[in-house]
Amino acid sequence: MLFAKVKTQFEALHYWPDAPNFLRNPHRHIFHVEVMVEQKHTDRDIEYFKFKHFLEAEIKERFAGKKFKLSCEDIAVDIKDFVMDKYRDRKIIVEVNEDGENGAVIM
């Protein structure tokens, strides 16, 4: 199986109001995002640069520079959903992590 893979990152604040520690206060992360979308053939039917521009525009609108109550898992699901809307009938893998360390993967 072939995949187009792009990586990007964005800065944002997130928090959990019910957390027993510092996590209840807004705190900054650089969220690292990696998205893979199934290619149908080796002639690259999804162009990397176009795909990355689409991904970054959607992330900027939805997440970048904002403060939100979302986990890496929530962000990964949202990204998967908007990528699936554009690239239907393809396998999609999304990874979102905090500061290049801990995070979530959804397939």
C-alpha positions, 0 to 999 in steps of 0.5 A: 500500500502506498501513502502520501505523507506530509508533516507540519506543526503549529503552536497553540494553548490547551487545557483541561479544567478538571485536571488536578495539576498544571494541566487545568491552566492553559499551557503552550505546545508545539503540536506536531502533525503527520498525515498519511493518505493512501495513494492509488498508484506510483504516479503520485495522484496526491501531490505532496505540496498541494496536500501540505498546503491544504492541511496547513490552511485547515490547521491554521483556521481551526487550531493554530494560535488558539486556546482550546480544550482539546487533546491530541486525540481530539485534534487527530480525529478532527484532522482525519475528518477534514482530510477524509472529506477531501480524499474520500475512499482512501486509508488515512493515518494521522499522528498528533503529538505535543512538542515532538514527544507524546501523542496520538495516532488514528487510522 
